[in-house]
Amino acid sequence: MIDLEKDGSLWVVTLNRPDKANSLTKSMLEELDAIARDARGNAKALILTGAGKVFSAGADLDAAKAGLATDGIWESLSGNIAKFDGVSIAALNGTLAGGAFGMALACDIRIAVSNAKFFYPVMKLGFLPQPSDPMRLRDLVGPARAKMVLLGGARIEAGEALNWGLIDRIVEQESLLTDAKSLCEDALGAAPQHISAIKALIG
């Protein structure tokens, strides 16, 4: 359910459970976490995407009821993506929802197709967001808009998400991966320490 394609220093990770809207189980999250850890020092670019029309609906419903919604694996995954010393890109092939926000927020760049939607219904479901998610969301869109998403349950369309700064570019579905890979080209030709130095300067 997690596909990993390695092309030299470019790693492409695909959530491949389209029949379940790429909802995430504990084993999927553990595999993603291991990939994010392994990418450090071994890859210069990491692309996260999904199969089908939804990037991820968040936690698998049955797993969430069994405790996955509050499991520390979400925070571990987003933390390891944030620590990646190369360029990380969330290539959002469709809707991003719930706990899946964490991995996208932790990426350096987010691009999405025009029909993608964004929502994080923790207030409605009675859960707290993972600890780092509100801060990363606030840094991208500002405190008031972060509150609209997390407290107000706002569902954001791609155009609005672009205006807010939640995503960085809207692309065509058929060129999603091509566009994501094009954003990796300079990094793939650079020394690893050059990439990490620029990331450190940005903060």
C-alpha positions as CSV (number, residue, x, y, z in Angstrom):
1,M,0.0,0.0,0.0
2,I,3.1,2.2,0.1
3,D,5.1,2.2,-3.2
4,L,8.7,3.5,-3.2
5,E,10.4,4.3,-6.5
6,K,14.1,5.2,-6.4
7,D,15.7,6.9,-9.3
8,G,19.2,7.6,-8.0
9,S,18.9,10.4,-5.4
10,L,15.2,11.0,-6.3
11,W,12.7,9.0,-4.2
12,V,9.0,9.0,-5.1
13,V,6.6,7.6,-2.4
14,T,3.1,6.8,-3.5
15,L,0.2,6.1,-1.1
16,N,-1.5,3.3,-3.0
17,R,-4.8,2.4,-1.4
18,P,-7.1,4.2,-3.7
19,D,-10.1,2.0,-3.0
20,K,-10.0,3.4,0.6
21,A,-9.2,7.0,-0.4
22,N,-5.6,6.3,0.6
23,S,-6.6,6.3,4.3
24,L,-3.7,5.4,6.5
25,T,-3.2,2.4,8.7
26,K,-0.6,2.0,11.5
27,S,1.6,-0.2,9.3
28,M,1.4,2.3,6.4
29,L,2.5,5.1,8.7
30,E,5.3,3.0,10.1
31,E,6.5,2.3,6.6
32,L,6.3,6.0,5.6
33,D,8.2,6.9,8.7
34,A,11.0,4.4,8.0
35,I,11.3,5.7,4.4
36,A,11.5,9.3,5.7
37,R,14.3,8.3,8.1
38,D,16.2,6.3,5.4
39,A,16.0,9.2,3.0
40,R,18.2,11.3,5.2
41,G,21.7,11.0,3.7
42,N,20.6,8.7,0.9
43,A,18.3,10.9,-1.2
44,K,18.5,14.5,-2.4
45,A,14.8,14.8,-3.2
46,L,11.7,13.2,-1.8
47,I,8.2,13.4,-3.5
48,L,5.1,12.2,-1.7
49,T,2.0,11.6,-3.8
50,G,-1.1,9.3,-3.9
51,A,-2.8,6.9,-6.3
52,G,-6.3,7.7,-7.6
53,K,-8.2,10.9,-7.0
54,V,-7.5,11.5,-3.3
55,F,-4.1,12.1,-1.7
56,S,-5.3,10.8,1.6
57,A,-8.5,10.9,3.7
58,G,-6.3,10.7,6.9
59,A,-6.5,7.8,9.3
60,D,-8.3,4.6,8.4
61,L,-11.6,4.8,10.2
62,D,-11.4,1.5,12.0
63,A,-7.8,2.1,13.0
64,A,-8.7,5.6,14.2
65,K,-11.4,4.2,16.5
66,A,-8.8,1.7,17.8
67,G,-6.5,4.5,18.8
68,L,-4.5,5.4,15.7
69,A,-5.9,9.0,15.7
70,T,-3.8,9.8,18.8
71,D,-0.8,7.6,18.1
72,G,2.6,9.2,18.2
73,I,3.5,7.8,14.8
74,W,1.9,10.8,13.0
75,E,4.3,13.2,14.8
76,S,7.2,10.9,14.2
77,L,6.5,10.8,10.5
78,S,6.1,14.6,10.1
79,G,9.2,15.2,12.2
80,N,11.3,12.9,10.0
81,I,10.0,14.6,6.9
82,A,10.9,18.0,8.3
83,K,14.4,16.7,9.2
84,F,15.0,15.5,5.7
85,D,18.2,17.2,4.4
86,G,17.1,17.3,0.8
87,V,14.1,18.8,-1.0
88,S,10.7,17.4,0.0
89,I,7.6,17.9,-2.2
90,A,4.0,17.0,-1.5
91,A,2.5,16.4,-4.9
92,L,-1.2,16.4,-4.0
93,N,-3.2,14.4,-6.5
94,G,-6.4,15.2,-4.8
95,T,-8.0,15.9,-1.4
96,L,-5.9,16.2,1.7
97,A,-7.7,15.6,4.9
98,G,-7.2,14.9,8.6
99,G,-4.0,13.5,10.0
100,A,-2.5,13.3,6.5
101,F,-2.0,17.1,6.7
102,G,1.0,16.5,8.9
103,M,3.2,14.9,6.2
104,A,2.2,17.6,3.6
105,L,2.8,20.5,6.1
106,A,6.2,19.1,6.9
107,C,7.3,19.2,3.2
108,D,9.3,22.1,1.8
109,I,6.9,22.5,-1.2
110,R,3.3,21.6,-1.8
111,I,1.7,21.5,-5.3
112,A,-1.8,20.3,-6.0
113,V,-4.3,19.6,-8.7
114,S,-7.2,22.0,-9.2
115,N,-9.9,19.8,-7.8
116,A,-8.1,19.2,-4.5
117,K,-9.8,20.1,-1.3
118,F,-8.3,20.6,2.2
119,F,-9.9,20.0,5.6
120,Y,-8.8,18.9,9.0
121,P,-11.9,18.1,11.1
122,V,-10.4,17.5,14.5
123,M,-12.9,19.8,16.2
124,K,-15.9,17.8,14.8
125,L,-14.3,14.4,15.5
126,G,-13.2,15.3,19.1
127,F,-9.4,14.8,18.6
128,L,-6.5,17.2,19.0
129,P,-4.3,17.7,15.9
130,Q,-0.8,16.3,16.1
131,P,1.4,18.8,18.1
132,S,3.4,20.2,15.2
133,D,0.6,20.5,12.7
134,P,-1.0,23.7,14.1
135,M,2.3,25.5,14.2
136,R,3.3,24.5,10.7
137,L,-0.2,25.5,9.4
138,R,0.0,28.8,11.2
139,D,3.4,29.5,9.7
140,L,2.0,29.0,6.2
141,V,-1.4,30.7,6.4
142,G,-1.4,32.8,9.5
143,P,-3.1,32.3,12.9
144,A,-6.6,33.4,11.9
145,R,-6.8,31.1,8.8
146,A,-5.3,28.2,10.9
147,K,-8.1,28.7,13.3
148,M,-10.6,28.6,10.4
149,V,-9.3,25.2,9.5
150,L,-8.9,23.7,12.9
151,L,-11.6,25.4,14.9
152,G,-14.1,26.3,12.2
153,G,-13.8,23.2,10.2
154,A,-13.4,25.1,6.9
155,R,-13.1,23.1,3.7
156,I,-10.7,24.9,1.4
157,E,-10.7,24.7,-2.3
158,A,-7.4,24.6,-4.3
159,G,-7.6,28.2,-5.5
160,E,-8.2,29.5,-2.0
161,A,-5.5,27.3,-0.6
162,L,-3.1,28.8,-3.1
163,N,-4.1,32.4,-2.2
164,W,-3.6,31.5,1.5
165,G,-0.2,30.0,1.0
166,L,-1.2,26.5,2.0
167,I,-0.1,25.2,-1.4
168,D,2.5,26.8,-3.7
169,R,1.2,25.9,-7.1
170,I,-1.8,24.4,-8.9
171,V,-0.9,22.0,-11.7
172,E,-2.7,19.7,-14.2
173,Q,-3.4,16.2,-13.0
174,E,-1.5,14.6,-15.9
175,S,1.6,16.7,-15.3
176,L,1.6,16.5,-11.5
177,L,4.7,14.2,-11.1
178,T,6.5,15.8,-14.0
179,D,6.1,19.2,-12.4
180,A,7.1,17.9,-9.0
181,K,10.2,16.3,-10.5
182,S,11.2,19.5,-12.3
183,L,11.3,21.3,-8.9
184,C,13.9,18.7,-7.8
185,E,16.3,19.1,-10.8
186,D,18.6,21.7,-9.3
187,A,18.8,19.8,-6.0
188,L,19.6,16.6,-7.8
189,G,22.6,18.3,-9.4
190,A,23.8,19.9,-6.2
191,A,26.0,18.7,-3.4
192,P,24.1,17.4,-0.4
193,Q,25.7,20.0,1.9
194,H,24.7,22.8,-0.5
195,I,21.0,21.8,-0.2
196,S,21.1,21.5,3.5
197,A,22.9,24.9,3.8
198,I,20.2,26.7,1.8
199,K,17.5,25.0,3.9
200,A,19.2,26.1,7.1
201,L,19.3,29.7,5.8
202,I,15.6,29.7,5.1
203,G,14.9,28.2,8.5
